[in-house]
Amino acid sequence: MAGPLAGIKVLDLSRILAGPWSTQVLADYGAEVWKIERPITGDDTRSWGPPFITDENTQNPKDSAYYLTANRGKKSFTIDFTTETGQRQVRELAMQADVIVENYKVGGLAKYQLDYTSIKSINPKMIYCSITGFGQDGPYAQQAGYDAMIQAMGGLMSITGEQADLPGAGPQRVGVAVADLMTGMYAVSAILAALYHREQTGEGQQLDIALLDTMVAMLANQGSNYLVSGEAPKPMGTAHPNIVPYQAFTVKDGHIFLAVGNDQQFKKCCDVLGCPELTTDTRFAENAQRVNNRNELITLIGEQLQTRCLDEWLADFNRVQVPCSPINTLDRVFSNPQVQHRQMQFELPHASAGKVPMVANPVKFSATPNDYQQAPPLLGEHNDELESLINRKCRQ
């Protein structure tokens, strides 16, 4: 069954993660995505390993696991658009496409006549999505931006990691490239909104999406807390700035995460812990009081939790519906029965590696389910189709 974006054609001039992540989502939803790559080397992430997948026949290393992350469902064409022939080929594809996604430096594509103004002149209905570190204007517009530096500059590192008085304190990056990933997801939603606008008006437009803007926006409650209070938040380890108890605790044989989100859950939590008197203590009865008296409460709860083992606590908390979880390593994540039931891991046939493992798109459509047609392509895997695509345009 065709996905909800069947018939939409996406010209993907992006590389690394933010842009490819967005175009992979569009491919999952049924769009036809043409990935344009440099001859010989291709997308930078193809070499970002180990680990690498290997050729099932020769055992030679091929593309990296990192590259597999964001390139499912695409066709790979190798085009050198620094040449006139390459520029002509890309423009001819652009005349057929609905969407372009690119993440070159501001103005970087103008010298090849592949910038928005040039493309608009040949395809005025184009949705042209430009992803950069800092946006198309402003004092930093000409600078390159990478995820970790954006996490630092955008404030995320200042609130990530252990609090200052604990071992291991200091700024920490999040374990995945969240600025890139969230920028990619903002790009997806913006592209879909622009396609809807075009459906109503016939007008294309350029989308200006910046990693730094995204990072500031996704500070969410932490950003709002600062704007309301005037106080810059600090790292709190696993703890939540606005809810208590909501953090990891040590138990007899490991760790547990408690996510107590309201006063009723707190009462149930205290009953399981064997200290119901805490719910009537004026320091802890309501969440605002618990936040103000965080350290005292965390000490009391922490002492109780160290008296029993993880599985015992999980069983008792789950029985009364107090949100809690073990802190899983990735082997336990992918063996989790809920993750397996939701089919979050699957395999796709691959041109040289036999099969490759994939992590599924989390969106479940009832009428137009995701149909994963193709593994991330080999470099230039679909070059044989390029001439027929261009000729198809010439015949129209």
Residue pairs with C-beta under 8 A, 6 or more apart in sequence:
1 368
1 369
1 371
2 30
2 368
2 371
3 28
3 29
3 30
3 31
3 365
3 368
3 369
3 370
3 371
4 29
4 30
4 365
4 368
5 26
5 29
5 30
5 31
6 30
6 31
7 30
8 26
8 30
8 31
8 32
8 98
8 99
8 195
9 31
9 32
9 33
9 34
9 96
9 97
9 98
9 99
10 23
10 26
10 27
10 31
10 32
10 33
10 34
10 97
10 98
10 99
10 100
10 101
11 34
11 36
11 90
11 93
11 94
11 97
11 99
11 100
11 101
12 19
12 20
12 23
12 33
12 34
12 35
12 36
12 74
12 100
12 101
13 19
13 36
13 90
13 100
13 101
13 102
13 103
13 104
13 109
13 114
14 20
14 22
14 23
14 101
14 102
14 103
14 131
15 37
15 43
15 44
15 45
15 103
16 43
16 44
16 45
16 103
16 180
17 45
17 69
17 70
17 147
17 177
17 180
17 181
17 184
18 103
18 131
18 179
18 180
18 181
18 183
18 184
18 187
18 211
19 101
19 102
19 103
19 129
19 131
19 184
19 187
20 35
20 43
20 45
20 70
20 71
20 184
21 69
21 70
21 180
21 181
21 184
21 185
22 101
22 129
22 131
22 183
22 184
22 185
22 187
22 188
22 191
23 31
23 33
23 35
23 74
23 101
24 33
24 70
24 71
24 72
24 73
24 74
25 184
25 185
25 188
25 361
26 33
26 99
26 188
26 191
27 33
27 72
27 73
27 74
28 72
28 73
28 361
28 363
28 370
28 372
29 363
29 370
30 368
30 371
31 99
32 75
33 73
33 74
33 75
34 74
34 75
34 77
34 93
34 97
34 389
35 43
35 71
35 74
35 75
35 76
35 77
35 377
36 77
36 78
36 79
36 81
36 90
36 93
37 43
37 76
37 77
37 78
37 79
37 379
37 380
38 78
38 80
39 78
39 79
39 80
39 380
40 78
41 47
42 76
42 78
42 379
42 380
43 67
43 71
45 64
45 66
45 67
45 69
45 70
46 63
46 64
46 67
46 379
47 64
48 64
48 66
48 67
49 61
49 64
49 65
49 66
50 61
50 64
50 65
51 64
51 65
52 61
52 62
52 63
52 64
52 65
53 61
53 62
53 63
53 64
53 65
53 68
53 350
53 353
53 356
54 60
54 61
54 62
54 353
55 62
55 352
55 353
56 352
56 353
56 354
57 352
62 352
62 353
62 378
63 376
63 378
63 379
67 376
68 356
68 358
68 375
68 376
69 359
70 184
71 376
71 377
72 348
72 358
72 372
72 374
72 375
72 376
73 372
73 373
73 374
74 374
74 376
74 377
75 374
75 377
75 381
75 382
75 385
76 377
76 378
76 379
76 380
76 381
76 382
76 383
77 380
77 382
77 383
77 385
77 386
78 379
78 380
78 383
79 86
79 89
79 90
79 386
80 86
81 87
81 89
81 90
81 112
81 114
82 112
87 112
87 113
87 114
89 386
89 390
90 112
90 114
91 113
91 114
91 118
91 119
91 122
92 390
92 393
92 394
93 389
93 390
93 393
94 100
94 114
94 119
94 122
94 123
94 126
95 122
95 123
95 393
96 389
96 392
96 393
97 123
97 126
98 125
98 126
98 127
98 195
99 126
99 127
99 128
99 129
99 191
99 195
100 119
100 126
100 127
100 128
100 129
101 129
101 131
101 187
101 191
102 109
102 114
102 128
102 129
102 130
102 131
103 130
103 131
103 132
104 132
105 132
105 142
105 144
106 132
106 135
106 136
106 141
106 142
107 115
109 115
110 117
110 118
116 126
116 128
116 130
116 206
119 126
119 128
120 126
120 128
120 204
120 206
123 204
124 203
124 204
125 198
125 202
125 203
125 204
126 204
127 191
127 194
127 195
127 198
127 204
127 205
127 207
128 204
128 205
128 206
128 207
129 187
129 190
129 191
129 206
129 207
129 209
130 136
130 206
130 207
130 208
130 209
131 183
131 184
131 187
131 209
131 210
131 211
132 141
132 145
132 208
132 209
132 210
132 211
133 140
133 143
133 144
133 145
133 146
133 150
133 210
133 211
133 212
134 140
134 141
134 143
134 145
134 210
134 211
134 212
135 141
135 208
135 209
135 210
135 212
135 213
136 208
140 212
145 210
145 211
145 212
147 177
147 178
147 179
147 180
147 211
148 173
148 177
150 179
150 211
150 212
150 215
151 157
151 160
151 173
151 174
151 178
151 179
151 215
152 171
152 173
153 212
153 215
154 179
154 211
154 212
154 215
154 216
154 219
155 215
155 216
155 219
155 222
155 223
156 173
156 174
156 178
156 179
156 215
156 219
157 171
157 172
157 173
158 171
158 232
158 233
158 234
158 235
159 219
159 222
159 233
159 234
159 235
159 236
160 171
160 172
160 173
160 174
160 235
161 168
161 169
161 170
161 171
161 172
161 235
161 237
162 168
162 169
162 170
162 235
162 237
163 169
163 234
163 235
163 236
163 237
164 234
164 235
166 237
169 235
171 235
172 235
178 218
179 211
179 214
179 215
179 218
180 211
182 214
182 215
182 218
183 209
183 210
183 211
183 214
186 209
186 214
186 217
187 207
187 209
190 207
190 209
191 207
194 204
194 205
194 207
197 203
197 205
198 204
198 205
216 223
217 223
221 241
221 242
222 233
222 241
225 231
225 233
225 241
225 242
226 232
226 233
233 241
236 247
237 247
237 248
238 247
238 248
238 257
239 246
239 247
239 294
239 298
240 246
240 247
242 291
243 260
243 261
243 287
243 291
244 260
244 287
244 290
244 291
244 294
244 297
244 298
245 258
245 260
245 266
245 269
245 290
245 297
245 298
245 301
246 258
246 259
246 260
246 261
247 257
247 258
247 298
248 255
248 256
248 257
248 327
249 255
249 256
249 257
249 258
249 301
249 302
249 305
250 302
250 305
250 306
251 305
251 306
251 308
251 309
251 310
251 313
252 306
252 307
252 308
252 309
252 310
253 309
253 310
254 309
254 310
254 326
254 327
255 310
255 326
255 327
256 305
256 310
256 313
256 314
256 324
256 325
256 326
256 327
257 324
257 325
257 326
257 327
258 269
258 301
258 317
258 322
258 323
258 324
259 323
259 324
259 325
260 266
260 269
260 322
260 323
261 323
262 287
263 279
263 285
263 286
263 287
265 321
265 322
265 323
266 279
266 284
266 287
266 290
267 276
267 279
268 320
268 321
268 322
269 301
269 317
269 322
270 276
270 277
270 278
270 279
271 320
272 313
272 316
272 317
272 320
272 322
273 301
273 304
273 305
274 304
275 300
275 304
278 284
278 297
278 300
279 285
282 289
283 289
283 290
283 292
283 293
283 296
283 297
284 290
284 293
284 297
290 297
305 313
310 326
313 324
314 324
314 325
314 326
317 323
317 324
318 324
326 332
328 336
333 339
334 340
334 344
334 345
339 345
342 360
343 360
344 359
344 360
344 362
345 357
345 358
345 359
345 360
346 357
346 358
346 360
346 372
347 355
347 356
347 357
347 358
348 355
348 356
348 358
348 372
348 374
348 375
349 355
349 375
350 356
350 375
350 376
351 375
351 377
351 378
351 381
352 378
355 375
356 375
356 376
358 372
358 375
360 370
360 372
361 370
363 370
